[in-house]
């Protein structure tokens, strides 16, 4: 989701994702700089650089969009 002017970013490099069918808190904030791969298997599986895998409700396209929105926001603030 693009951030509005008065909205603050969730940490330095974080995006919100929802764990798939989790009995724990299903929403989590993920450091997008640690994402190594995102694949559809048919569920969306995010593999982190430390080897940990997360299965999330969001589609591959949605994860990519959120990471791109985050990174665009960084470059916008640098200018």
C-alpha positions as CSV (number, residue, x, y, z in Angstrom):
1,X,0.0,0.0,0.0
2,X,1.4,3.4,-0.9
3,X,1.8,5.6,2.2
4,X,-0.1,8.9,2.4
5,X,1.9,12.1,3.3
6,X,0.9,12.0,7.0
7,X,1.5,8.2,7.4
8,X,4.8,7.0,8.8
9,X,6.7,4.0,7.4
10,X,6.9,0.9,9.7
11,X,10.5,1.0,10.6
12,X,13.4,1.4,8.1
13,X,12.7,-1.4,5.7
14,X,9.5,-3.1,6.8
15,X,6.4,-4.4,5.0
16,X,3.2,-5.9,6.5
17,X,2.3,-9.5,5.6
18,X,-0.3,-12.0,6.9
19,X,0.7,-15.5,7.8
20,X,-1.4,-18.1,6.1
21,X,-3.7,-20.1,8.5
22,X,-1.7,-19.3,11.6
23,X,-2.9,-20.0,15.1
24,X,-0.6,-17.2,16.4
25,X,-0.9,-13.5,15.6
26,X,-1.3,-13.7,11.8
27,X,-0.1,-10.2,10.9
28,X,3.6,-9.5,11.0
29,X,6.0,-6.9,9.9
30,X,8.8,-8.2,7.7
31,X,12.2,-6.6,6.9
32,X,12.0,-6.6,3.1
33,X,15.8,-6.3,2.9
34,X,16.0,-9.9,4.1
35,X,13.8,-11.4,1.4
36,X,15.7,-13.7,-0.9
37,X,12.9,-15.2,-3.0
38,X,9.1,-15.1,-3.2
39,X,7.5,-18.0,-4.9
40,X,4.0,-19.4,-5.6
41,X,3.7,-23.1,-4.8
42,X,0.4,-22.6,-4.9
43,X,0.7,-20.7,-1.6
44,X,3.0,-17.7,-1.5
45,X,6.3,-18.7,0.2
46,X,8.8,-16.0,1.2
47,X,12.4,-17.3,1.8
48,X,14.6,-15.1,3.8
49,X,18.4,-14.8,3.6
50,X,18.7,-16.8,6.8
51,X,16.8,-19.7,5.2
52,X,13.6,-19.2,7.1
53,X,10.4,-19.6,5.1
54,X,7.2,-17.8,5.6
55,X,3.9,-18.9,4.0
56,X,1.7,-15.8,3.6
57,X,-1.8,-14.9,2.4
58,X,-0.6,-12.2,0.0
59,X,0.1,-13.0,-3.6
60,X,3.6,-12.9,-5.1
61,X,2.5,-9.8,-7.1
62,X,1.3,-8.1,-3.9
63,X,4.6,-8.8,-2.0
64,X,6.6,-7.5,-5.0
65,X,4.4,-4.4,-5.1
66,X,4.8,-3.7,-1.4
67,X,8.6,-4.0,-1.7
68,X,8.7,-1.8,-4.7
69,X,6.5,0.8,-3.0
70,X,8.8,0.8,0.0
71,X,11.9,1.2,-2.2
72,X,10.3,4.0,-4.3
73,X,9.6,5.8,-1.0
74,X,13.2,5.7,0.0
75,X,14.4,7.2,-3.3
76,X,11.6,9.8,-3.1
77,X,12.9,11.0,0.3
78,X,16.5,11.1,-0.9
79,X,15.8,13.5,-3.7
